[in-house]
Amino acid sequence: MENKKIQRERLEIRVPIEILEKIDKYKEEQSIVTRTSAILELIRKGLNAK
């Protein structure tokens, strides 16, 4: 099985507290370990939405 290395780039943004609270709630409801993982999942869902 080939092990592909995913390239990553650091991104720093400022987000309103209200949005962070919603992200943190989503993270807890989905049992996601990190805020970063929750944000990435939400971005992917948004990009794949039709």
Distance bins in CASP14 RR format, pairs under 12 A and 6 or more apart:
PFRMAT RR
TARGET T0000
AUTHOR 0000-0000-0000
RMODE 2
METHOD distances of the structure
MODEL  1
6 40 0 0 0 0 0 1 0 0 0 0 0
8 36 0 0 0 0 0 1 0 0 0 0 0
8 40 0 0 0 0 0 1 0 0 0 0 0
10 36 0 0 0 0 0 1 0 0 0 0 0
11 36 0 0 0 0 1 0 0 0 0 0 0
11 39 0 0 0 0 1 0 0 0 0 0 0
11 40 0 0 0 0 0 1 0 0 0 0 0
11 43 0 0 0 0 0 1 0 0 0 0 0
12 36 0 0 0 0 0 1 0 0 0 0 0
13 19 0 0 0 0 0 1 0 0 0 0 0
13 20 0 0 0 0 0 1 0 0 0 0 0
13 23 0 0 0 0 0 1 0 0 0 0 0
13 36 0 0 0 0 0 1 0 0 0 0 0
13 39 0 0 0 0 1 0 0 0 0 0 0
13 43 0 0 0 0 0 1 0 0 0 0 0
14 20 0 0 0 0 0 1 0 0 0 0 0
15 21 0 0 0 0 0 1 0 0 0 0 0
15 22 0 0 0 0 1 0 0 0 0 0 0
15 23 1 0 0 1 0 0 0 0 0 0 0
15 24 0 0 0 0 0 1 0 0 0 0 0
15 35 0 0 0 0 0 1 0 0 0 0 0
15 39 0 0 0 0 1 0 0 0 0 0 0
15 42 0 0 0 0 0 1 0 0 0 0 0
16 22 0 0 0 0 1 0 0 0 0 0 0
16 23 0 0 0 0 0 1 0 0 0 0 0
17 23 0 0 0 0 0 1 0 0 0 0 0
17 24 0 0 0 0 0 1 0 0 0 0 0
18 24 0 0 0 0 0 1 0 0 0 0 0
18 25 0 0 0 0 0 1 0 0 0 0 0
19 25 0 0 0 0 0 1 0 0 0 0 0
19 26 0 0 0 0 0 1 0 0 0 0 0
19 35 0 0 0 0 0 1 0 0 0 0 0
19 38 0 0 0 0 0 1 0 0 0 0 0
19 39 0 0 0 0 1 0 0 0 0 0 0
19 42 0 0 0 0 0 1 0 0 0 0 0
20 26 0 0 0 0 0 1 0 0 0 0 0
20 27 0 0 0 0 0 1 0 0 0 0 0
20 35 1 0 0 1 0 0 0 0 0 0 0
20 38 0 0 0 0 0 1 0 0 0 0 0
20 39 0 0 0 0 1 0 0 0 0 0 0
20 42 0 0 0 0 0 1 0 0 0 0 0
21 27 0 0 0 0 0 1 0 0 0 0 0
21 28 0 0 0 0 0 1 0 0 0 0 0
21 35 0 0 0 0 0 1 0 0 0 0 0
22 28 0 0 0 0 0 1 0 0 0 0 0
22 29 0 0 0 0 0 1 0 0 0 0 0
22 35 0 0 0 0 0 1 0 0 0 0 0
22 38 0 0 0 0 1 0 0 0 0 0 0
22 39 0 0 0 0 0 1 0 0 0 0 0
22 42 0 0 0 0 1 0 0 0 0 0 0
23 29 0 0 0 0 0 1 0 0 0 0 0
23 30 0 0 0 0 0 1 0 0 0 0 0
23 32 0 0 0 0 1 0 0 0 0 0 0
23 34 0 0 0 0 0 1 0 0 0 0 0
23 35 1 0 0 1 0 0 0 0 0 0 0
23 36 0 0 0 0 1 0 0 0 0 0 0
23 37 0 0 0 0 0 1 0 0 0 0 0
23 38 1 0 1 0 0 0 0 0 0 0 0
23 39 1 0 0 1 0 0 0 0 0 0 0
23 40 0 0 0 0 0 1 0 0 0 0 0
23 41 0 0 0 0 1 0 0 0 0 0 0
23 42 1 0 0 1 0 0 0 0 0 0 0
23 43 0 0 0 0 0 1 0 0 0 0 0
24 30 0 0 0 0 0 1 0 0 0 0 0
24 32 0 0 0 0 1 0 0 0 0 0 0
24 34 0 0 0 0 0 1 0 0 0 0 0
24 35 1 0 0 1 0 0 0 0 0 0 0
24 36 0 0 0 0 0 1 0 0 0 0 0
24 38 1 0 0 1 0 0 0 0 0 0 0
24 39 0 0 0 0 0 1 0 0 0 0 0
24 42 0 0 0 0 0 1 0 0 0 0 0
25 32 0 0 0 0 0 1 0 0 0 0 0
25 35 0 0 0 0 0 1 0 0 0 0 0
25 38 0 0 0 0 1 0 0 0 0 0 0
25 42 0 0 0 0 0 1 0 0 0 0 0
26 32 1 0 0 1 0 0 0 0 0 0 0
26 35 0 0 0 0 1 0 0 0 0 0 0
26 37 0 0 0 0 0 1 0 0 0 0 0
26 38 1 0 1 0 0 0 0 0 0 0 0
26 39 0 0 0 0 1 0 0 0 0 0 0
26 40 0 0 0 0 0 1 0 0 0 0 0
26 41 0 0 0 0 1 0 0 0 0 0 0
26 42 1 0 0 1 0 0 0 0 0 0 0
26 45 0 0 0 0 0 1 0 0 0 0 0
27 33 0 0 0 0 1 0 0 0 0 0 0
27 34 1 0 0 1 0 0 0 0 0 0 0
27 35 1 0 1 0 0 0 0 0 0 0 0
27 36 0 0 0 0 1 0 0 0 0 0 0
27 37 1 0 0 1 0 0 0 0 0 0 0
27 38 1 1 0 0 0 0 0 0 0 0 0
27 39 0 0 0 0 1 0 0 0 0 0 0
27 40 0 0 0 0 0 1 0 0 0 0 0
27 41 0 0 0 0 1 0 0 0 0 0 0
27 42 0 0 0 0 1 0 0 0 0 0 0
28 34 0 0 0 0 0 1 0 0 0 0 0
28 35 0 0 0 0 0 1 0 0 0 0 0
28 38 0 0 0 0 1 0 0 0 0 0 0
29 38 0 0 0 0 1 0 0 0 0 0 0
29 41 0 0 0 0 0 1 0 0 0 0 0
29 42 0 0 0 0 0 1 0 0 0 0 0
30 37 0 0 0 0 1 0 0 0 0 0 0
30 38 1 0 0 1 0 0 0 0 0 0 0
30 39 0 0 0 0 0 1 0 0 0 0 0
30 41 1 0 0 1 0 0 0 0 0 0 0
30 42 0 0 0 0 1 0 0 0 0 0 0
30 45 0 0 0 0 0 1 0 0 0 0 0
31 37 0 0 0 0 0 1 0 0 0 0 0
31 38 0 0 0 0 0 1 0 0 0 0 0
31 41 0 0 0 0 0 1 0 0 0 0 0
32 38 1 0 1 0 0 0 0 0 0 0 0
32 39 0 0 0 0 1 0 0 0 0 0 0
32 40 0 0 0 0 1 0 0 0 0 0 0
32 41 1 0 0 1 0 0 0 0 0 0 0
32 42 0 0 0 0 1 0 0 0 0 0 0
33 40 0 0 0 0 0 1 0 0 0 0 0
33 41 0 0 0 0 0 1 0 0 0 0 0
34 40 0 0 0 0 1 0 0 0 0 0 0
34 41 0 0 0 0 0 1 0 0 0 0 0
35 41 0 0 0 0 0 1 0 0 0 0 0
35 42 0 0 0 0 0 1 0 0 0 0 0
36 42 0 0 0 0 0 1 0 0 0 0 0
36 43 0 0 0 0 0 1 0 0 0 0 0
37 43 0 0 0 0 0 1 0 0 0 0 0
37 44 0 0 0 0 0 1 0 0 0 0 0
38 44 0 0 0 0 0 1 0 0 0 0 0
38 45 0 0 0 0 0 1 0 0 0 0 0
39 45 0 0 0 0 0 1 0 0 0 0 0
39 46 0 0 0 0 0 1 0 0 0 0 0
40 46 0 0 0 0 0 1 0 0 0 0 0
40 47 0 0 0 0 0 1 0 0 0 0 0
41 47 0 0 0 0 0 1 0 0 0 0 0
41 48 0 0 0 0 0 1 0 0 0 0 0
42 48 0 0 0 0 0 1 0 0 0 0 0
42 49 0 0 0 0 0 1 0 0 0 0 0
43 49 0 0 0 0 0 1 0 0 0 0 0
END
